[in-house]
């Protein structure tokens, strides 16, 4: 059975999802900083970090979905890397991360038709 991953329609954005920014030291792999955040009604989160993390590997990770019907973690969509150093030639202090996502426990009714249109309805996982 195929699973359809979507950002926005036919999927949806989740308010109240818990996320965490984790910065691990490049050399040791130890978590040096962890800051929690929560998505707003648009599915967006904002986490403020004052200092530069030039020697860290930082990721935003999913912590918890507020929806029991949409809380299955998607492999490779449960975390995203974010470059949080001022020493890379980026003038703006705002960093945008790629979307994170969960699978629903029951597919949306529109998904079957989309899979047919994409000629994916007879493929297996």
MOZISUL-V529238 format. One record per residue. N is the residue number from 1. PHI is phi in degrees with one decimal (NA if undefined). NEAR is the number of other C-alpha atoms within 12 Angstrom. Layout:
# MOZISUL-V529238
n=<N | N>
phi=<PHI | PHI>
near=<NEAR | NEAR>
This chain:
# MOZISUL-V529238
n=<1 | 2 | 3 | 4 | 5 | 6 | 7 | 8 | 9 | 10 | 11 | 12 | 13 | 14 | 15 | 16 | 17 | 18 | 19 | 20 | 21 | 22 | 23 | 24 | 25 | 26 | 27 | 28 | 29 | 30 | 31 | 32 | 33 | 34 | 35 | 36 | 37 | 38 | 39 | 40 | 41 | 42 | 43 | 44 | 45 | 46 | 47 | 48 | 49 | 50 | 51 | 52 | 53 | 54 | 55 | 56 | 57 | 58 | 59 | 60 | 61 | 62 | 63 | 64 | 65 | 66 | 67 | 68 | 69 | 70 | 71 | 72 | 73 | 74 | 75 | 76 | 77 | 78 | 79 | 80 | 81 | 82 | 83 | 84 | 85 | 86 | 87 | 88 | 89 | 90 | 91 | 92 | 93 | 94 | 95 | 96 | 97 | 98 | 99 | 100 | 101 | 102 | 103 | 104 | 105 | 106 | 107 | 108 | 109 | 110 | 111 | 112 | 113 | 114 | 115 | 116 | 117 | 118 | 119 | 120 | 121 | 122 | 123 | 124 | 125>
phi=<NA | -83.3 | -118.2 | -95.8 | -102.9 | -143.4 | -107.1 | 78.1 | -64.8 | -83.6 | -74.6 | -151.0 | -92.8 | -113.3 | -86.6 | 85.9 | -75.0 | -90.9 | -129.2 | -141.3 | -88.2 | -120.2 | -114.8 | -106.2 | -63.8 | -57.2 | -79.6 | -99.8 | 79.4 | -74.4 | -71.0 | -92.1 | -150.8 | -139.2 | -130.2 | -87.7 | -146.2 | -137.5 | -75.4 | -90.9 | -64.9 | -95.6 | 78.3 | -102.6 | -125.2 | -133.7 | -123.4 | -95.3 | -135.1 | -81.4 | -101.9 | -85.4 | -124.5 | -63.5 | -101.2 | -117.1 | -105.5 | -108.7 | -137.6 | -98.4 | -123.7 | -70.4 | -111.7 | -160.7 | -92.0 | -80.2 | -107.2 | -66.1 | -86.9 | -150.1 | -136.1 | -82.4 | -69.9 | -94.4 | -57.4 | 71.4 | -115.7 | -94.9 | -156.3 | -147.4 | -75.8 | -136.3 | -83.8 | -120.4 | -132.4 | -88.2 | -100.2 | -130.8 | 84.6 | -91.8 | -75.2 | -76.8 | -87.1 | -88.6 | -116.5 | -106.1 | -104.1 | -65.8 | -66.3 | -107.9 | -163.4 | -116.0 | -94.2 | -77.5 | -73.0 | -124.7 | -59.5 | -64.9 | -56.0 | -71.6 | -64.1 | -59.2 | -66.7 | -63.2 | -62.2 | -64.6 | -62.5 | -87.9 | 58.1 | -115.5 | -69.1 | -108.1 | -88.3 | -108.3 | -67.7>
near=<13 | 18 | 23 | 32 | 26 | 24 | 18 | 14 | 13 | 19 | 22 | 22 | 28 | 33 | 21 | 21 | 30 | 30 | 34 | 31 | 35 | 32 | 34 | 25 | 19 | 15 | 13 | 12 | 15 | 16 | 21 | 20 | 25 | 24 | 24 | 24 | 26 | 27 | 26 | 18 | 13 | 15 | 25 | 23 | 31 | 22 | 26 | 17 | 24 | 13 | 15 | 20 | 26 | 19 | 23 | 27 | 28 | 33 | 34 | 37 | 36 | 34 | 27 | 26 | 28 | 22 | 19 | 16 | 16 | 24 | 23 | 23 | 23 | 22 | 15 | 16 | 23 | 26 | 25 | 26 | 25 | 28 | 30 | 34 | 24 | 19 | 15 | 13 | 10 | 12 | 10 | 12 | 18 | 17 | 23 | 18 | 22 | 20 | 29 | 39 | 37 | 37 | 29 | 27 | 15 | 17 | 24 | 22 | 13 | 16 | 24 | 21 | 16 | 22 | 24 | 15 | 12 | 14 | 13 | 18 | 18 | 14 | 13 | 10 | 9>
